[in-house]
Amino acid sequence: MINVYCLREWLVVFLLTGIALNTFAQQNIRNSFSSSVRKATFGVKGGLNFSNLYVNFIKAENIKTSCNAGFFAKLPLTQKLFFQPEILYTSKGTRVDYHNTTDDSGTYRFNFHYVELPLLMTIHVRSYLSFSAGGYLGFLTSAYVTKMNDDCTVKNTSNIKPSDIHRLDNGAVGGINFHHEKLMIGLRYELGLRAIGYTSDVSNKIAPSSKNNTASVFIGVNF
């Protein structure tokens, strides 16, 4: 069940989206007779995530590689400023190496799959270069731990109960984008601001106050 805190987060997102869309509509009306105003565009994108978890500071080790894919829109507010909402499937998590007294060793891969809603403001500083910043809200669809041997074969997989992890994640987003005609290549960083809230025995390798930390690279196409 989604609690009051979760509903409050969704309400904030919807309010921000409504404000931005209202601003976009008003701006379009004001500029309806100006041929210099850019048109709204839509597109698809996909790429790789390099994710980890952090508590009080960011660590470079234990990075897990996964993927992201989804859709985006670019709604012009001015000639150079755009509101950019997105809906993505994204996989996050971390990996933890283990060694025990029976000479058994390998890696735990903690896998968290989200449907994510980034809400960004994008400014074009050159025809080929833009910067994006904003926030995101993610809804967890599944979570599990994969135990892997040293030779990268899967030893076993354990599902994580929904009661052991927060269903919602939110954080800050920033990135840089390179453009060539309808093609876009981007680098992005997401810093989770909410603890994922592990409480189960299967997660004893991770602190309950851990938060998501993800860098990504992607390719997008505008239509």
Secondary structure, 3 states (H helix, E strand, C coil): CCCHHHHHHHHHHHHHHHHHHHHHHHHHHHCCCCCCCCCCEEEEEEEEEEEEEECCCCCCCCCEEEEEEEEEEEEECCCCEEEEEEEEEEEEEEEEEEECCCCCEEEEEEEEEEEEEEEEEEEEEECCEEEEEEEEEEEEEEEEEEEEECCCCEEEEEECCHHHCCCEEEEEEEEEEEEECCEEEEEEEEEECCCCCCCCHHHCCCCCCCEEEEEEEEEEEEC
